[in-house]
């Protein structure tokens, strides 16, 4: 790693190795091939902050995200604390997709070491892997819902995140759709074109209209799950119908995909199964890919 700042910590070789091991344990890094993660580590820069020192101000510009290797930071907006982040968490990620002023400021509350990932690095090393983008999407979703509960301005932040999610979702080849509680499609990404549909052709329709249920053990409730974490639905074999009005119908009438489905709530996952917590179900996000 080229950027460990010798001031104020002057890290020893042992500390350097500790930082590298912490880096490798971060979820989005673990999903990279080992040779790619080594390249990211070698080409990245690090930043050392003293307690109270600013990483960036609200309203500043910069298309960079940061991974915390050690220490703890505060995220604040208009002098009001929004959240805290610690080791193995990242921040500043929205700037990689939306080149707009930072929506919040960040300062260290302890001595902190961060690893910097700029947009060029993200596009080169992370964007080619759809599974990493989906993990990135899920983390952002959990974080946005948590922040929404923290401050009354969270609704605006969630809307900003929704634009980010859609940008990510539209760049991957997996078929992605969201079901409401009535099991109707309320969002479909552009990958539906591989089935002969424009997204707007399926939005509003019951999901059963585009699934081949004859001769299968398809369970609609399992696909339209409300479960999160270990109770989400994984590895579901679903056969989707090709649009009979498209030119693709002559080539193939169905496509079998493997789906993972996750319930979405307006509270963090750890609160979903706590009866005393007030919460609302937002829908089910379903992600389908071809089997290996």
C-alpha positions as CSV (number, residue, x, y, z in Angstrom):
1,X,0.0,0.0,0.0
2,X,1.6,3.2,-1.1
3,X,0.0,5.8,1.2
4,X,0.5,5.0,4.9
5,X,1.1,8.5,6.3
6,X,4.0,8.3,8.8
7,X,2.6,11.2,10.8
8,X,1.2,10.9,13.4
9,X,1.5,7.1,13.9
10,X,4.7,6.0,12.2
11,X,3.3,2.5,11.9
12,X,5.7,-0.4,12.3
13,X,5.9,-3.4,9.9
14,X,3.7,-5.3,12.4
15,X,1.0,-2.6,12.3
16,X,1.2,-2.6,8.5
17,X,0.5,-6.3,8.4
18,X,-2.4,-5.8,10.9
19,X,-3.9,-3.2,8.6
20,X,-3.6,-5.5,5.6
21,X,-5.3,-8.4,7.5
22,X,-8.1,-6.1,8.5
23,X,-8.5,-4.9,4.9
24,X,-8.8,-8.5,3.7
25,X,-11.6,-9.2,6.2
26,X,-13.9,-6.5,4.8
27,X,-16.9,-8.1,3.0
28,X,-16.6,-6.4,-0.3
29,X,-12.8,-7.1,-0.4
30,X,-13.3,-10.8,0.6
31,X,-15.5,-11.3,-2.5
32,X,-12.6,-10.2,-4.9
33,X,-10.2,-12.7,-6.3
34,X,-7.1,-12.7,-4.2
35,X,-4.9,-11.4,-6.9
36,X,-7.3,-8.5,-7.4
37,X,-7.5,-7.6,-3.7
38,X,-3.7,-7.6,-3.7
39,X,-3.7,-5.0,-6.6
40,X,-6.3,-2.9,-4.8
41,X,-4.1,-2.9,-1.6
42,X,-0.9,-2.1,-3.5
43,X,-2.4,0.8,-5.5
44,X,-4.6,2.3,-2.8
45,X,-3.8,5.2,-0.5
46,X,-4.3,5.5,3.3
47,X,-5.1,8.4,5.4
48,X,-4.2,8.8,9.1
49,X,-6.5,11.1,11.2
50,X,-6.0,12.4,14.7
51,X,-9.0,12.5,17.1
52,X,-11.2,15.4,16.1
53,X,-9.7,15.8,12.6
54,X,-12.0,16.1,9.6
55,X,-12.0,13.6,6.7
56,X,-14.3,15.9,4.7
57,X,-16.9,18.6,5.2
58,X,-20.6,18.5,4.3
59,X,-21.0,20.1,0.9
60,X,-17.4,19.3,-0.3
61,X,-16.7,17.4,-3.5
62,X,-14.7,14.2,-4.2
63,X,-15.4,10.9,-5.9
64,X,-13.8,8.7,-3.3
65,X,-15.0,6.2,-0.7
66,X,-13.1,5.2,2.4
67,X,-12.7,1.9,4.3
68,X,-11.9,2.2,8.0
69,X,-8.9,0.0,9.0
70,X,-8.8,1.1,12.6
71,X,-10.4,3.7,14.8
72,X,-13.9,5.3,14.7
73,X,-15.5,8.2,13.0
74,X,-18.6,10.3,13.4
75,X,-21.0,11.2,10.5
76,X,-22.8,14.5,11.0
77,X,-25.1,16.8,9.2
78,X,-25.7,20.4,10.3
79,X,-23.9,19.7,13.6
80,X,-26.2,16.8,14.3
81,X,-24.8,13.3,14.6
82,X,-26.2,10.9,12.1
83,X,-24.2,7.7,12.7
84,X,-20.8,6.3,13.8
85,X,-18.6,4.0,11.8
86,X,-15.8,1.7,12.9
87,X,-13.3,-0.9,11.6
88,X,-14.2,-2.8,8.5
89,X,-17.0,-0.3,7.5
90,X,-16.9,2.0,4.5
91,X,-18.2,5.5,3.9
92,X,-18.5,8.2,1.2
93,X,-19.7,5.6,-1.3
94,X,-22.5,7.6,-2.8
95,X,-19.9,10.0,-4.4
96,X,-18.7,7.1,-6.7
97,X,-22.1,7.2,-8.5
98,X,-23.3,10.7,-8.0
99,X,-20.7,13.4,-8.4
100,X,-22.5,15.9,-6.1
101,X,-21.6,17.7,-2.9
102,X,-21.1,15.4,0.1
103,X,-24.4,15.1,2.0
104,X,-22.7,14.9,5.4
105,X,-19.4,15.6,7.0
106,X,-17.1,13.0,8.7
107,X,-14.5,13.5,11.5
108,X,-12.4,11.1,13.5
109,X,-13.4,10.6,17.2
110,X,-10.3,8.4,17.8
111,X,-7.0,8.1,16.0
112,X,-8.1,6.5,12.8
113,X,-6.6,4.9,9.7
114,X,-8.7,4.8,6.5
115,X,-8.1,3.2,3.1
116,X,-9.1,5.4,0.1
117,X,-10.8,4.0,-3.0
118,X,-11.4,6.5,-5.8
119,X,-13.8,6.1,-8.7
120,X,-11.2,4.8,-11.2
121,X,-10.2,2.0,-8.7
122,X,-13.8,1.2,-8.0
123,X,-14.7,1.0,-11.7
124,X,-11.6,-1.1,-12.5
125,X,-11.6,-3.6,-9.6
126,X,-15.1,-3.8,-8.2
127,X,-17.7,-2.9,-10.9
128,X,-16.9,-6.0,-13.0
129,X,-18.2,-8.3,-10.3
130,X,-22.1,-8.3,-10.0
131,X,-22.1,-10.2,-6.7
132,X,-20.0,-7.4,-5.2
133,X,-22.3,-4.7,-6.5
134,X,-25.3,-6.6,-5.0
135,X,-23.5,-6.8,-1.6
136,X,-22.7,-3.1,-1.9
137,X,-26.4,-2.5,-2.7
138,X,-27.6,-4.5,0.4
139,X,-25.2,-2.7,2.7
140,X,-26.4,0.6,1.4
141,X,-30.0,-0.4,1.8
142,X,-29.5,-1.5,5.4
143,X,-27.6,1.7,6.2
144,X,-30.2,4.0,4.5
145,X,-33.0,2.5,6.6
146,X,-31.0,2.8,9.8
147,X,-30.2,6.5,9.0
148,X,-33.8,7.1,8.2
149,X,-34.7,6.1,11.7
150,X,-32.0,8.3,13.2
151,X,-33.0,11.6,11.8
152,X,-36.1,13.2,10.3
153,X,-34.2,14.1,7.1
154,X,-33.6,10.5,6.5
155,X,-36.4,10.3,3.9
156,X,-34.4,12.6,1.6
157,X,-31.3,10.5,2.1
158,X,-33.3,7.3,1.3
159,X,-34.5,8.8,-1.9
160,X,-30.9,9.7,-2.8
161,X,-29.9,6.1,-2.0
162,X,-32.7,4.8,-4.2
163,X,-31.3,6.6,-7.2
164,X,-27.9,5.1,-6.3
165,X,-29.5,1.6,-6.1
166,X,-31.2,1.9,-9.4
167,X,-27.9,3.1,-11.0
168,X,-26.1,0.0,-9.7
169,X,-29.0,-2.4,-10.5
170,X,-29.3,-1.2,-14.1
171,X,-25.6,-2.0,-14.7
172,X,-25.7,-5.7,-13.9
173,X,-26.8,-8.6,-16.0
174,X,-28.8,-10.3,-13.3
175,X,-32.6,-10.1,-13.5
176,X,-33.8,-8.0,-10.6
177,X,-37.3,-7.1,-9.6
178,X,-39.1,-6.0,-6.5
179,X,-42.5,-7.4,-5.4
180,X,-45.0,-5.6,-3.2
181,X,-47.1,-7.3,-0.5
182,X,-49.7,-8.2,-3.1
183,X,-46.9,-10.0,-5.1
184,X,-47.1,-7.6,-8.0
185,X,-43.9,-6.3,-9.6
186,X,-43.2,-2.7,-8.7
187,X,-39.7,-2.4,-10.1
188,X,-37.9,-4.4,-12.9
189,X,-34.4,-3.7,-14.1
190,X,-33.2,-3.6,-17.7
191,X,-32.1,-7.2,-17.7
192,X,-35.7,-8.1,-18.5
193,X,-34.8,-7.3,-22.1
194,X,-33.1,-10.7,-22.3
195,X,-36.6,-12.2,-21.8
196,X,-38.1,-9.9,-24.5
197,X,-39.7,-7.4,-22.1
198,X,-39.2,-3.7,-21.5
199,X,-39.2,-3.1,-17.7
200,X,-42.4,-1.0,-18.0
201,X,-44.2,-4.0,-19.6
202,X,-43.9,-6.1,-16.4
203,X,-44.2,-3.4,-13.7
204,X,-47.7,-3.6,-12.2
205,X,-48.3,-7.2,-13.2
206,X,-48.6,-10.2,-10.8
207,X,-45.3,-12.1,-10.8
208,X,-47.2,-15.4,-11.5
209,X,-48.0,-14.1,-15.0
210,X,-44.4,-14.3,-16.1
211,X,-43.4,-17.5,-14.2
212,X,-44.0,-21.0,-15.6
213,X,-45.6,-22.9,-12.7
214,X,-46.8,-25.9,-14.6
215,X,-44.9,-29.1,-13.8
216,X,-42.7,-27.4,-11.1
217,X,-42.7,-27.2,-7.3
218,X,-42.7,-23.4,-7.5
219,X,-43.7,-21.8,-4.1
220,X,-44.9,-18.2,-4.6
221,X,-44.7,-17.4,-0.8
222,X,-41.1,-18.6,-0.8
223,X,-40.2,-16.2,-3.6
224,X,-42.2,-13.3,-2.1
225,X,-40.5,-13.8,1.3
226,X,-40.5,-11.3,4.0
227,X,-37.5,-13.0,5.6
228,X,-34.2,-11.4,6.2
229,X,-30.8,-12.8,7.1
230,X,-30.9,-16.6,7.6
231,X,-34.7,-16.5,6.8
232,X,-34.3,-15.1,3.3
233,X,-35.0,-17.4,0.4
234,X,-31.9,-18.6,-1.4
235,X,-31.2,-20.8,-4.5
236,X,-34.8,-20.9,-5.8
237,X,-35.1,-22.5,-9.3
238,X,-37.6,-20.3,-11.1
239,X,-38.6,-20.6,-14.8
240,X,-39.5,-17.3,-16.4
241,X,-41.6,-17.0,-19.5
242,X,-40.3,-15.2,-22.6
243,X,-42.5,-12.4,-23.9
244,X,-44.7,-14.1,-26.5
245,X,-44.8,-10.9,-28.5
246,X,-41.1,-10.5,-28.8
247,X,-38.7,-11.9,-31.5
248,X,-37.0,-13.9,-28.8
249,X,-40.1,-16.1,-28.5
250,X,-39.1,-18.0,-31.6
251,X,-35.7,-18.8,-30.1
252,X,-36.8,-19.8,-26.6
253,X,-40.1,-19.8,-24.6
254,X,-38.6,-20.0,-21.1
255,X,-35.5,-19.3,-19.1
256,X,-34.5,-21.0,-15.9
257,X,-32.7,-18.8,-13.3
258,X,-31.6,-19.3,-9.7
259,X,-33.1,-16.6,-7.5
260,X,-32.2,-15.2,-4.1
261,X,-35.0,-13.2,-2.4
262,X,-34.8,-10.9,0.6
263,X,-37.5,-9.0,2.5
264,X,-37.1,-5.3,2.8
265,X,-38.2,-3.4,5.9
266,X,-38.0,0.2,7.2
267,X,-35.8,-1.0,10.1
268,X,-32.4,-2.7,10.2
269,X,-32.4,-6.5,9.8
270,X,-31.7,-7.1,13.5
271,X,-34.9,-5.4,14.5
272,X,-37.2,-7.2,12.1
273,X,-38.0,-10.1,14.4
274,X,-38.4,-8.0,17.6
275,X,-42.1,-7.7,18.4
276,X,-41.7,-4.5,20.4
277,X,-40.2,-2.6,17.4
278,X,-42.6,-0.8,15.1
279,X,-41.8,-1.6,11.5
280,X,-43.3,-1.7,8.0
281,X,-42.7,-4.2,5.2
282,X,-41.5,-2.5,2.0
283,X,-41.4,-5.4,-0.4
284,X,-39.2,-8.2,-1.6
285,X,-36.2,-7.8,-3.8
286,X,-35.5,-10.8,-6.0
287,X,-32.2,-11.4,-7.9
288,X,-31.9,-14.1,-10.5
289,X,-28.8,-15.4,-12.3
290,X,-28.0,-18.4,-14.4
291,X,-26.6,-21.5,-12.7
292,X,-22.9,-22.2,-13.0
